[in-house]
């Protein structure tokens, strides 16, 4: 069976968003590449510690909560990097497993530890970081410029995240539907609903059986749609989009409309600026007209 309740590669990861929301509530900032560059510059004056975490790791969440408290008390700037959302940063630091922590001191990285750490161990590590920063002349007080304020999570979105976390995808979809009735232009709600629907369709799918059915009958619309779903979940976006665009060309009437509608919904799962989506939209327009 294929379990699709975890992160979707190449797609909007709602589980990760929920985890980042919890970390934000706890006071630990989750960074992107632009913010990482700011922190690297900041480390010339003030030591910075970055916790590498994943929404799929309970130990990551526990480390993030404790690190924020311990680092703050030591005058160290702390932040979290979600490796699912920022794989490039994780790769740059050669992070192979989470949780893990790296210090930035004077603009230079210093690996601290990998795996879980107790509060006592974190206190000791923060002391070492402060001492090394002092010797390097980068031990100023942690007067970090505030990160750009993020818009609060709309209540219905938070309700949907909560439903996803407890595995209630039906309620999550209904909540996103409510959000879209309130605001039909809510792109985040549309993306969330698309992913929840994708997860619902595929959560118990047998990958081998689905692929076998599609290979046995290329004209079987339902079988081709099922394979495309699994390809998107696996990050094989170009394969999924190409399969359905070919199917649009080969079908007509209601069958063609169902394929077109599914393809549009799968576009919503992915970042709209993704070049693979842009190319597929152009190819779909060509196939239709």
LOSE-928248 format. One line per 5 residues: number of its first residue (from 1); their letters; for each residue x, y, z of N, C-alpha, C. Coordinates in pm, whole numbers, plus 32768, in hexadecimal, padded with zeros to 4 digits. Atoms other than C-alpha are relative to their C-alpha. Last residue first. Example, Ala and Ser with C-alpha at 12.3 -4.5 7.8 and 13.67 -1.06 7.14 Angstrom:
2
2) sa) 7FAE:7F89:7FFA:8557:7F96:82CA:7FB3:806D:8049; 8059:7F89:8000:84CE:7E3E:830C:805A:8078:8000
This chain:
289
289) xxxxx) 802A:7FA5:806B:7D14:8970:74BD:8055:7FF2:7F82; 808F:7FE2:8000:7D0F:8874:75D5:7FD5:804B:7F84; 804C:807C:8013:7E64:87D5:759A:7F6A:801B:7FF5; 7FEA:802E:808A:7F09:8929:7566:7FAD:7F84:7FE4; 8049:7FA3:8057:7E72:89AF:76A9:800C:7FD5:7F6E
284) xxxxx) 8090:801D:7FF5:7EE8:8877:775B:7FB0:805B:7FA7; 801A:8079:804D:804B:88A4:76D6:7F6C:7FDA:8007; 7FF9:7FDF:808E:8052:8A0B:7751:7FDF:7F87:7FAA; 8075:7FAD:8021:7FD7:89A2:78A7:7FFF:8025:7F6C; 8074:8059:8010:80D9:888B:78AB:7F82:804F:7FE2
279) xxxxx) 7FF6:8046:8081:81F5:897F:7869:7F86:7FA8:7FE8; 8011:7F9E:806B:8185:8A64:7982:8006:7FBC:7F77; 808E:7FDE:8008:8157:893F:7A70:7FE8:8060:7F8C; 8043:8077:8036:82B2:88BA:7A28:7F6A:8018:7FF4; 7FF8:7FFF:8092:8340:8A19:7A53:7FBB:7F87:7FC1
274) xxxxx) 7FAB:806F:802B:82C3:8A23:7BBA:7FFE:7FFA:7F67; 7F8C:7FC9:8048:822B:8B7C:7BF2:805E:7F93:7FCF; 8028:7FCF:8084:80D6:8AE7:7C49:8072:8039:7FAF; 7FE4:7F71:8005:8179:8A1E:7D64:7FDD:8034:7F75; 7F74:7FD8:800E:80DB:88C6:7D47:800B:8098:8001
269) xxxxx) 7FB2:803F:7F96:7F90:8839:7DC3:808D:8039:8005; 8014:7FB7:7F83:7ECD:8932:7CEE:8052:7FC7:8073; 7FB2:7F85:8008:7F61:889C:7BB0:7FF7:804D:8084; 7F76:8025:7FE0:7ED2:874F:7C25:805E:8078:7FF0; 7FF7:8013:7F6F:7D78:87ED:7C2B:808D:7FDA:8029
264) xxxxx) 8004:7F7B:7FC2:7DA3:886F:7AC9:800E:7FF5:8098; 7F7F:7FC1:801A:7E09:8712:7A5A:8008:808A:803F; 7F9E:803C:7FA5:7CDA:8677:7B04:8089:8041:7FED; 801A:7FCF:7F79:7BF0:876D:7A55:8067:7FC6:8063; 7FD7:7F73:7FF7:7C8B:8727:7901:7FF1:8035:808D
259) xxxxx) 7F6E:7FFE:8003:7C6D:85AF:7935:8033:8090:800E; 7FD3:8034:7F7F:7B00:85CC:799F:8099:8000:8008; 8014:7F99:7F9A:7AB9:86AF:7875:8031:7FD1:8088; 7F9B:7F99:8012:7B50:85B6:7782:7FF6:806C:806B; 7F7F:803B:7FD9:7A7D:849D:780C:806F:8068:7FF4
254) xxxxx) 7FF3:8000:7F6E:7944:8574:77FC:8086:7FC9:802E; 8079:7FFB:7FAF:796F:85BA:768A:801C:8003:8095; 805E:7F96:8026:7AB1:8551:75E0:7F89:7FFC:805F; 808A:8010:7FD1:7BE6:8482:761D:7FA8:8071:7FCE; 8039:807F:802D:7D3B:8449:757B:7F6D:7FED:8026
249) xxxxx) 8001:800A:8093:7DBD:85AE:7589:7FB5:7F85:7FCE; 805B:7F97:8031:7D57:85D4:76F5:7FF5:7FF7:7F68; 8086:8036:7FF0:7E02:8487:773B:7F96:8065:7FD4; 8016:8061:806C:7F48:8509:76AB:7F73:7FC7:8006; 800F:7FAF:8079:7F27:8633:7795:7FED:7FA5:7F87
244) xxxxx) 8088:7FCC:8009:7EE4:8542:78B1:7FEB:8059:7F87; 8060:806D:800D:801F:8474:787C:7F72:8037:7FEC; 7FFA:8030:808B:80F5:85A9:783E:7F99:7F91:7FE9; 8040:7F9E:8058:8084:8644:7988:7FFD:7FCE:7F70; 808F:7FF8:7FE3:80CF:850E:7A54:7FBA:805E:7F9F
239) xxxxx) 8040:807C:802E:8220:84CE:79B0:7F68:8007:8013; 8002:7FFC:8092:8287:863B:79DA:7FBD:7F83:7FC7; 8067:7FA6:8034:821F:8638:7B45:7FF8:7FFE:7F68; 7FEB:8011:8090:82E2:8508:7BB5:7F98:8054:7FB4; 7FAE:7F94:8035:82F1:8583:7D1E:801B:7FF7:7F6C
234) xxxxx) 7F73:8027:8005:8279:8438:7DAE:805B:806B:7FC7; 7FD6:801A:7F76:812A:84CD:7E13:8095:7FDC:8005; 7FF5:7F7D:7FBE:8107:855A:7CB4:8031:7FED:808F; 7F88:7FBF:8033:8154:8405:7C1E:8014:8089:8041; 7F8D:803A:7FBB:8055:8363:7D04:8082:803D:7FCE
229) xxxxx) 8002:7FD9:7F72:7F42:844C:7C8D:807F:7FCF:8046; 7FD5:7F74:7FFA:7FA6:8418:7B21:8002:8032:808F; 7F6E:7FFF:800F:7F8B:829F:7B51:8035:8090:8009; 7FC7:8035:7F84:7E28:82C4:7BD8:8099:8000:7FFA; 800A:7F98:7F99:7DC0:83A6:7AB8:8042:7FD2:8081
224) xxxxx) 7F9A:7F9C:8020:7E42:82A5:79BE:7FFE:8073:8066; 7F7C:8039:7FE3:7D7A:818F:7A64:806E:8066:7FE6; 7FEF:8006:7F6E:7C3D:8261:7A6B:808A:7FCB:8025; 7FEB:7F7A:7FC9:7C61:82B8:78FA:801A:7FFC:8096; 804B:8000:7F83:7C8F:8152:7883:801C:8084:8048
219) xxxxx) 807A:7FB1:8015:7D08:8190:771E:7FAA:8008:807D; 7FE2:7F70:8007:7E6E:8125:7772:7F84:8057:7FEC; 8066:7FBE:8052:7DE5:7FCF:77DC:8019:8097:7FFD; 8053:8064:8045:7EDE:7ED2:7869:7F9A:8042:7FA3; 7FB4:8038:806F:7FE1:7FDE:78BD:7FAA:7FA0:7FAE
214) xxxxx) 7FED:7F97:8064:7EE8:80A1:798F:8049:7FCB:7F86; 8081:7FE4:803F:7E76:7F6A:7A49:800E:8068:7F92; 8021:8071:8056:7FDD:7F00:7A8C:7F7D:8018:7FB6; 7FAF:7FF7:807A:8037:805A:7B0C:7FE0:7F8E:7F9F; 802C:7F8B:804D:7F16:8059:7C02:804D:8009:7F7D
209) xxxxx) 8080:801F:803F:7F60:7EF7:7C76:7FD0:8073:7FA9; 7FEA:8063:806A:80CF:7F43:7CB5:7F7F:7FE2:7FB5; 7FB7:7FC7:8070:8082:8085:7D72:8010:7F9C:7F8D; 7F94:8061:8012:7F75:7FF0:7E51:804A:8029:7F81; 7FE5:8037:8085:7E9F:811B:7EAD:8075:7F9E:8004
204) xxxxx) 7FFE:8092:7FF6:7E2E:8147:8016:8022:7FBE:7F7B; 7FC7:802C:7F80:7E7C:82BC:8042:8006:7F68:800E; 7F8C:8058:800F:7E52:830A:7ED1:8030:7FBF:8080; 800C:805F:806F:7CFE:83AC:7EA5:806C:7F94:8006; 8074:8057:7FEA:7CFD:844C:7FFD:7FF6:7F95:7F93
199) xxxxx) 7FE0:805E:7F94:7E5D:84D5:7FD5:7F8F:7F9C:8017; 7F9B:805C:8035:7E06:8571:7E87:8023:7F96:8069; 8047:805A:805B:7CC9:8609:7F18:805F:7F99:7FC5; 8050:805A:7FAC:7D93:8699:8037:7FB5:7F9C:7FA9; 7FA8:8065:7FC7:7E90:8722:7F40:7FB1:7F9E:8057
194) xxxxx) 7FCD:805A:8069:7D8B:87CE:7E6C:8059:7F94:803C; 806A:805E:8025:7CD7:885A:7F9D:8032:7F9D:7F98; 8015:805E:7F93:7E1A:88F2:801D:7F96:7F99:7FDF; 7F91:805F:7FFF:7E6F:898C:7ECE:7FEE:7F98:806D; 800F:8054:8077:7D14:8A29:7EB4:8070:7F97:7FFA
189) xxxxx) 806C:805F:7FE5:7D2C:8AA3:801A:7FEC:7FA3:7F89; 7FCE:8061:7F9F:7E7F:8B3F:7FD4:7F95:7F98:8020; 7FAB:8062:8044:7DFC:8BE3:7E95:8034:7F96:8061; 7FA0:802E:7F9B:7CDD:8C90:7F4B:8055:7F90:7FC4; 7F79:7FE3:8031:7C35:8D35:7E1F:806C:7FD2:8061
184) xxxxx) 7FDF:8057:8072:7AE2:8C92:7E63:808D:8016:7FC9; 7FA6:7FB5:8058:7ADC:8D3D:7FB9:802C:7FA6:7F8D; 7FED:7F7B:7FC8:79CA:8CD8:80AD:8053:8058:7FA3; 8082:7FBC:800C:795F:8BB4:7FD4:800B:808F:8036; 8010:7FD4:808B:7ACE:8B5C:7FAE:7F78:8040:7FE8
179) xxxxx) 7FA6:7F8E:8016:7B00:8B52:8127:7FF0:8037:7F73; 803A:7F8B:7FBD:79CD:8A76:814D:8055:807C:7FE9; 8074:7FD7:8050:7A55:8986:8048:7FBD:807A:803E; 7FCD:7FB1:8070:7B9F:8984:8105:7F8F:802D:7FA3; 7FD7:7F7F:7FC9:7AE1:8917:823A:803A:8058:7F92
174) xxxxx) 8078:7FB0:7FE9:7A2E:8803:817D:8024:808B:8034; 8034:7FD5:8082:7B7A:8782:80FA:7F85:8058:8011; 7FA4:7F9C:8035:7C0E:877D:8259:7FCE:8035:7F79; 801C:7F80:7FBE:7ADB:86CC:82E0:8059:806F:7FCB; 8085:7FD5:802B:7B00:85B8:81DD:7FDC:8086:803E
169) xxxxx) 7FF5:7FB9:807F:7C76:85A4:821B:7F7A:8032:7FCE; 808A:7FEE:802C:7C4C:854B:838A:7FFF:8052:7F7F; 8022:8060:8068:7DAA:84C4:83CC:7F73:800A:7FCA; 8042:8072:7FBF:7DDB:8575:8519:7FCD:7F9B:7F9A; 7FA9:803E:7F9D:7EE2:8658:8481:7FBE:7F8A:8046
164) xxxxx) 7F9C:8052:8045:7E0A:8699:8351:8057:7FB7:8065; 8045:8077:8031:7CE9:870F:842B:8061:7FA3:7FB9; 801A:8055:7F8C:7DCF:87FE:84E5:7FBB:7F7E:7FD5; 7F81:803D:7FD7:7E4F:888B:839E:7FE9:7F9E:8072; 7FDF:8069:8062:7CE6:88BF:8329:8083:7FBC:8023
159) xxxxx) 805D:806E:7FE8:7C8A:897A:8468:801D:7F8D:7FA0; 7FCF:8045:7F89:7DC2:8A4F:8440:7FA7:7F88:8021; 7F87:8049:8028:7D55:8AA3:82DF:8038:7FB2:8076; 802A:8078:8049:7BF8:8AF9:835B:8078:7FAF:7FCF; 803B:8068:7FAA:7C87:8BE0:8464:7FD7:7F82:7FB6
154) xxxxx) 8092:7FEF:7FF5:7D66:8C9F:8370:7FC3:7F8D:804F; 8043:806A:8049:7ED7:8C73:83C7:7F69:8013:800E; 8036:806D:7FAD:7F5F:8DC0:843B:7FB7:7F9B:7FAA; 808F:7FF0:7FEB:8022:8E84:8335:7FCE:7F8D:8057; 8053:8052:8055:8194:8E62:8369:7F6D:8019:801E
149) xxxxx) 8076:8039:7FBF:825E:8F7B:83FB:7FAD:7FB1:7F9C; 807C:7FC4:8035:83A9:8FA8:834C:7F87:7FBB:803D; 8022:8038:8083:84B4:8F20:8433:7F80:8043:7FD0; 8077:8056:8007:850F:9008:854C:7FEA:7FCF:7F73; 806F:7FB6:803C:866E:9089:8547:7F8A:7FA3:7FED
144) xxxxx) 801F:8023:808B:8736:8FAE:8630:7F93:805A:7FCC; 8063:7F9B:8024:87B6:9054:876B:7FDB:7FEC:7F6D; 8058:8031:806B:8860:8F1D:87EA:7F91:8065:7FE3; 8083:802A:7FD0:896A:8FCD:88B2:7FA7:7FDD:7F8A; 805A:7F95:7FDB:8ABE:8FD9:880E:7F7A:7FCA:8030
139) xxxxx) 8053:8025:7F8F:8B9C:8EA8:8816:7FA6:8070:802E; 8089:7FFC:8033:8C3B:8EB9:86C2:7F9E:7FDC:806D; 802D:7F76:8008:8DA1:8F10:871C:7F74:800F:7FC9; 7FFD:7FD6:808D:8E1E:8DB4:86C6:7FD3:8091:7FF0; 7F77:8006:802F:8E78:8D6D:8830:800E:8031:7F70
134) xxxxx) 7FB6:7F96:7FB9:8D21:8DE3:889D:8091:8005:7FD0; 8024:7F81:803F:8C7B:8D0C:8790:804C:8073:8041; 7FBB:7FFC:8081:8D38:8BDB:880E:7FE3:8084:7FB9; 7F71:7FF1:7FE6:8CC4:8C26:8970:804F:8007:7F7E; 7FE7:7F77:7FD3:8B5A:8C62:8909:8095:8017:8015
129) xxxxx) 8013:7FA7:8074:8B52:8B1D:8844:8020:8090:8026; 7F8C:8010:8056:8BE6:8A5B:8968:7FF6:805D:7F87; 7F8F:7FC3:7FBD:8ADF:8AE4:8A54:807E:7FF9:7FAB; 800E:7F6F:8012:89D0:8A8F:895A:8073:804A:8044; 7FDB:7FDD:8089:8A51:8929:894E:7FF7:8097:7FEA
124) xxxxx) 7F6F:800D:800D:8A46:8907:8AC8:802E:802B:7F75; 7FC5:7F93:7FB0:88E3:898E:8ADB:8097:7FFE:7FF3; 800D:7F85:804E:8882:88A5:89BE:803B:8077:804B; 7F9D:8004:806B:890D:877A:8A79:7FFA:807F:7FAC; 7F7C:7FEF:7FC4:8849:87D6:8BB0:806D:8001:7F95
119) xxxxx) 7FF1:7F72:7FDE:870A:8804:8AE5:808B:801B:8038; 8049:7FD7:7F88:873A:86A7:8A57:8013:8096:8015; 7FAA:7FC6:7F98:87A8:866B:88F1:7FA9:802B:8075; 8043:7FBB:7F90:8711:8596:87DD:8066:8033:8064; 8051:8054:7FAA:87DC:8541:86A8:7FC3:8052:8070
114) xxxxx) 806B:803E:804D:88FB:85F2:85FC:7FB6:7FA0:805B; 8026:8089:7FDC:89E1:86E4:86AA:7F96:7FCF:7F9F; 800C:800F:7F6F:8A98:8831:8692:7FDD:7F71:8028; 805F:8069:7FD8:8B1C:8860:8531:7FFF:7FEE:8097; 7FC0:805B:7FA1:8BD3:89AF:850F:7F9A:7F97:8029
109) xxxxx) 8051:8068:7FC0:8B7F:8A8E:83E8:8053:7FA9:805E; 7FD0:8087:801C:8C44:8BCF:83A4:7FA8:7F98:8047; 801D:8024:808A:8BB0:8D2D:8387:802A:7F73:7FDA; 7FAA:7FB3:8058:8C5B:8D9F:84C6:7FED:7FDC:7F6E; 7FB0:7FA5:7FAD:8BAF:8C86:857D:8061:8049:7FA5
104) xxxxx) 7FBE:7FA1:805A:8A95:8BC0:84DD:8047:8066:8058; 7FED:7F75:7FD6:8A3A:8A94:85B2:803D:804F:7F8D; 7F84:7FC4:8034:89AB:894E:852C:8005:808F:8033; 7FED:7F71:7FE7:88A2:886E:85C7:808A:802C:7FCF; 7F72:7FE0:7FFD:880F:871D:856D:800C:8096:8017
99) xxxxx) 7FD4:7F75:7FF6:86BA:867A:858F:8098:800C:7FFE; 802F:7F9B:7FA2:86BE:85E6:8497:7FD1:7FBC:8080; 806A:802F:7FA7:878E:8515:83A8:7FDA:8070:805F; 8032:8080:8031:887A:8546:8282:7F8F:7FC8:8056; 8057:803A:7F9A:88D1:86B5:82AC:7FC1:7F81:7FC6
94) xxxxx) 7FF0:8091:8001:89F2:8700:81C1:7FB1:7FBE:8071; 7FC3:8024:7F80:89ED:8873:821E:8013:7F69:800F; 7F88:7FAE:7FEF:89B1:88DE:80B6:804A:7FDE:8081; 7F95:803B:8050:88C2:87BA:808C:8082:804E:8011; 7FD5:807B:7FBF:87E9:8835:81AA:8073:7FC0:7FB6
89) xxxxx) 7FB4:7FD8:7F89:87DF:8992:8114:8034:7F83:8048; 7F81:7FC8:802C:877E:8905:7FC1:8056:802A:8077; 7F99:8067:8012:8674:8824:8059:8088:8037:7FD8; 7F86:7FBE:802C:85AB:894D:80DB:8071:7F9A:7FEE; 8020:7F86:804A:843F:88DD:8104:807C:8043:7FC5
84) xxxxx) 805F:8023:8068:8482:8775:8168:7FE0:8078:7FA8; 7FB9:803B:8072:85BF:87D9:8220:7FA3:7FD6:7F90; 804C:8079:8020:84FC:88C6:8302:803D:7FC3:7F82; 8004:8015:8090:8600:89BE:837B:7FBA:7F7B:7FE8; 8014:8089:802F:85C9:8A3E:84DC:8001:8000:7F68
79) xxxxx) 8063:800C:806B:864E:8B7C:857A:7FF7:7F6D:7FD9; 8022:8088:8029:8713:8BE4:86AB:7F95:8003:7F95; 8070:7FFF:805B:87CB:8D29:86FA:7FE6:7F71:7FD1; 7FE2:8037:8084:88AC:8CF6:8827:7F81:8006:7FAA; 7FE4:7F92:805A:8896:8DD0:895E:8027:7FD4:7F75
74) xxxxx) 7F6F:7FF2:8011:88B6:8CA5:8A46:8025:8076:7FA6; 7FC4:7FE2:7F7D:874F:8CBC:8AC9:8096:8019:7FF4; 8026:7F7A:7FD8:86CF:8CD3:8964:803F:8029:8083; 7FB1:7FA1:804E:8796:8BA1:88FF:7FE0:8090:8029; 7F76:8004:7FD2:8703:8AD1:8A1A:8056:8067:7FB6
69) xxxxx) 7FF4:7FD0:7F75:8599:8B32:89DC:8091:800C:802B; 8029:7F74:7FFC:85A0:8B15:8861:8012:803A:808B; 7F93:7FAC:8031:8668:89D5:8878:7FDC:8093:8007; 7F9D:7FEF:7F96:8563:892D:8952:806F:805F:7FD4; 803B:7FBB:7F8C:8442:8961:8860:806B:801D:806A
64) xxxxx) 801B:7F75:8023:850F:890C:872B:7FC9:804E:8077; 7F83:7FB5:8002:859C:87D1:87CB:7FE6:8094:7FE4; 7FD5:7FF1:7F76:8440:8750:8822:8081:8051:8008; 8058:7F9F:7FBF:83C3:8791:86C2:802B:801A:808F; 7FE4:7F7B:8036:84EE:86E3:8628:7FAD:806A:8046
59) xxxxx) 7F88:7FCF:7FBC:84C7:85B8:8710:8024:808B:7FCF; 802B:7FCB:7F80:8364:8591:8689:8076:8038:804E; 7FB0:802B:7F8E:83F2:856A:852B:7FD0:8042:8081; 8019:808E:7FE8:830C:8575:83FA:8048:7FCC:807C; 8086:800F:7FC9:82FA:86F0:83FC:7FE0:7F70:8021
54) xxxxx) 805F:8032:8061:8470:86F2:83CB:7F7A:7FF0:8044; 8073:804C:7FCF:8584:87A9:8482:7FAD:7FCD:7F8B; 8036:803F:8078:86D9:8849:8458:7F97:7F9A:802B; 802D:808A:7FEB:8717:8929:8584:7FC5:7FCD:7F7D; 806E:802E:8055:87DD:8A61:852E:7FE3:7F6E:801D
49) xxxxx) 800C:8092:8004:88B5:8B0D:8633:7F84:7FDC:7FAF; 8080:8033:8030:892A:8C73:8606:8004:7F68:8004; 8008:808E:8025:8A42:8D28:86BA:7F72:7FD5:7FDE; 8048:804C:7F9A:8A32:8EA5:86AB:7FF9:7F6D:7FD9; 8008:7FB4:7F84:8B0B:8FA0:85F0:7FC7:7FAE:8074
44) xxxxx) 7F83:7FB7:7FF3:8B83:8EEA:84B9:8005:804D:8083; 7FA2:804D:7FAD:8A60:8DFC:84F6:8089:803F:8009; 8011:7FDE:7F74:8971:8F07:8474:8068:7FBB:8058; 7FC6:7F7B:7FEE:89F7:8ED8:8315:7FFA:802A:8092; 7F70:8012:8015:89B0:8D63:8326:8048:8086:8012
39) xxxxx) 7FC7:8035:7F85:885C:8DB4:83BB:8096:7FEB:7FF5; 8002:7F96:7F9B:8804:8E96:8297:803F:7FD0:8082; 7F95:7FA1:8023:8873:8D8C:819F:8007:8072:8065; 7F80:803E:7FDC:8799:8C8E:8255:8074:805F:7FE1; 7FEB:7FE6:7F72:8672:8D7E:823C:8083:7FC1:802F
34) xxxxx) 7FE5:7F71:7FEF:8691:8D7E:80C1:801D:8020:8092; 7F77:7FE1:802A:86B5:8C04:80B6:8022:8094:8013; 7FEF:8025:808B:857D:8BC4:8188:808D:802D:7FD7; 7FC0:7FAB:8063:8568:8BC4:8301:7FF3:7FCA:7F72; 7FDD:8060:8068:8482:8B3E:840F:802F:804F:7F86
29) xxxxx) 8017:7FDB:808B:8485:8C2B:8539:802A:7F8F:7FA3; 7F8B:8025:804E:846F:8B9A:8696:7FE2:8015:7F6D; 7F9E:7F95:8006:8372:8C59:876B:807A:7FDF:7FAD; 7FA2:8012:7F93:829B:8B32:87DD:806D:806B:7FFE; 8046:7FE1:7F84:817C:8BA9:8702:805F:7FF6:8076
24) xxxxx) 800F:7F6F:7FFA:826C:8BAF:85DE:7FBB:8029:8080; 7F7F:7FC8:7FD9:82D0:8A49:862A:7FF7:8097:8009; 7FEA:801B:7F72:8162:89E0:862A:8084:803B:802E; 805A:7FAC:7FB2:8127:8A8F:84DF:8015:7FEA:8095; 7FC1:7F7C:7FFA:825A:89E9:844D:7FA9:8061:804E
19) xxxxx) 7F90:8007:7FA3:81C6:889A:84AE:8045:8087:800B; 8036:8006:7F79:807D:88F0:8408:806F:7FFD:8067; 8034:7F7C:7FDF:8130:895D:82CE:7FC9:8002:808E; 7F90:7FAA:7FDE:81F8:881B:82CE:7FD1:808B:8025; 7FCE:802D:7F7F:80BB:874E:82DE:8075:8055:802D
14) xxxxx) 8053:7FC7:7F96:802B:8825:81C9:802B:7FD0:8089; 7FFE:8061:7F94:8148:87DB:80D9:7FB4:8038:8077; 8015:7FB5:7F85:80FC:8893:7F96:7FF5:7F9C:8072; 8087:7FCD:7FEA:8185:87B3:7E88:7FFC:8055:807C; 802A:7FAF:8071:82CD:874C:7DE8:7F77:803E:8013
9) xxxxx) 7F92:7FBF:8043:82F7:8635:7EE1:7FCD:804C:7F87; 8006:801A:808F:81BC:85F3:7FA8:8073:804A:7FBE; 7FE5:7F92:805B:81F9:85E1:811F:7FF9:7FD5:7F6E; 7F86:7FB7:7FE5:814F:84C5:81DD:8014:8070:7F9B; 801C:7F9E:7F98:7FE5:8450:81D5:807A:8052:8022
4) xxxx) 7FEE:7F78:8031:801A:83AD:8087:7FE0:8067:806A; 802F:7FA4:7F97:8053:8248:80F7:801C:808D:7FD3; 7FB8:7F82:8001:806A:8165:7FC7:7FC4:805D:8068; 8054:7F88:8000:8000:8000:8000:8058:807D:8000
